[in-house]
């Protein structure tokens, strides 16, 4: 039994809200700087990979804009970076789906590094912010978080018959 598109969109955005809470959850400074995965980006990339016809570049841009609002960063930085990352995922979703979860995690590592480079470049160019080298360390933790996100959201998608 397939669910309607409205129900599917509600579940997608509820999962993004949960990821947003994880993304802004206060943590000790060391953990926050080095060990916080990019929960919102991973969740957005999962939906762009699993359901590219329901969650595409525009939806990823809205998710990034939501993160801009939550973080209080310059409006559009995360939106642009999320949109560009989603464009890559949506364009190559049929190829990426055929890979194992750990191979997908390596691809997502590259996507997260591109996201971080875009965000750091925009921050330093427009806001004149200094980005420490440790900023990129969290991308490797994100690599380890991908299988957890993948299997959790896949179970939700299959159990609720989302398409």
N, C-alpha and C positions, 0 to 999 in steps of 0.2 A: 504494500500500500504506500503510495507516494504522498508526501505532504504538499500542501500548497506553497506557492512562492512566498507569501507573506509570512507563514510560519517559519520557513527556512531562513528568511532575512532576520526574523526576531531572534532565532537561535544563534545565528552568526553574530549579531550585534550584542547579544548577551554574553557570548564568549569573549568578545572584544572588550566589553565592560569589565569582565573578570580579569582579563589581561591588563587592562588599564589600572585596576586596583593593585595588582602585583607590581606594576611598573612604578607606581608612585608610593608604594609602601615604605615608610621610613625604616631605614636600616642603619647600623653603625657605619661610620665613615669608610672604614677599610673595606667592608663588605659591599657597600654602595658603590665604591669606586672600581673595585677589581672584580667582584663576583656577581654583580646583578646582570642576569640575562636580559635580552631585549624581548620581553614577553609579548608586548603589543605587536612588534614587527613579526615575530615568529607566528603568532596567531593569524595575523593578516596574510602572511605568506602561505600558511596552511590552507586558508579558505580560497586564496587565489589559485593554489595548486589543485585542490580537491574540487572546487566548484567555480571554475573561471567564468562561467556564464552568469553566475549570481553575484560573485564578488570579484570585480575587476579593478582596473586602474583608478576609476573614480571613487569606488568604495575604499580603496586603500588610501587615496588622497584624503578622504573624509576621516579615516581612522588616524592618519598622521596629523590632521588638523585638530582632532580631538586631543591628541597627545600634546600638541603645542599649547592648547588651552590649559590642560592639566599641569604642565610643567611651567607655564608662564614664559615660554621662550617666544622668540619672534615668530609671529604668525606666518605659517607657510613653510618653514624650514623642514619640519618633519613631514608635512604634506607632500612637498616636492620629492623628498628622499623616498617616502613610502610609495609614491606613484611610480617613480623610476624603477624601484625594486620590483614592484608588482608587474610592471610592463615586461620585465625580463622573465618573471615566473610565468605569466599568462602566455607569453609568446612560446615558451619552451615547456609548457606543462605536460604535454604528451610524452616528451622524452624523459623529463625528470621523474614522472610517475613510475617509469619502468625500472628505475634504479632502486637499490636496497636503501633502507632507512639511513644507514651510516654514510652511504654515498650521497644521499640527499643532504645529510647534515654537512658534508664537506662543501656541497654547492651552496647551501645556506650560509656557511661560514664566509664564503666569498661575497654573497649578497649582503650580509651584515657588515662586512668590512667596507663595501662600497657605500652602504648607508652611513656608516660612521665617518667615512671620508667626506661625503657630501655634506653631512651635518657640521662637521668640524670646519670644513672649508668655508661654508656659508657663515658660520659663527665668527670665524676669524676675519673674514673679509668684510662683512656688514656690521657686526657688533664689536669688532676688534677684541674678541675674547681669545685668551690664551688656552689652548687645549693641551693638557699634559699627555705625555706618551703613554701613560697608564690607561688612558681612555680606551685604547684598543684592546686591552687585556680582557675586557668583558665579552669580546666576540668569541673567545675560546670557550667560555662558560656557556654561551649561547649555543655553541656546537653540541655540548653535552645535554642541553635542555631540549633540543629538537626531537629526539626520539620520544621523550615524555609528552611533549605537545602533540606530536604526530599520532601516537597511539591513543591518547585521551580523546582528542577531537575526532579521530576516526571512529572510535567506539560510540561517541555521541551521534555522529552522522549516521552510522549504520543502525543504531538502536532506534533513532527517531525517523529513519527512512527519509533523510534529507537528500534532495537532488536538485 
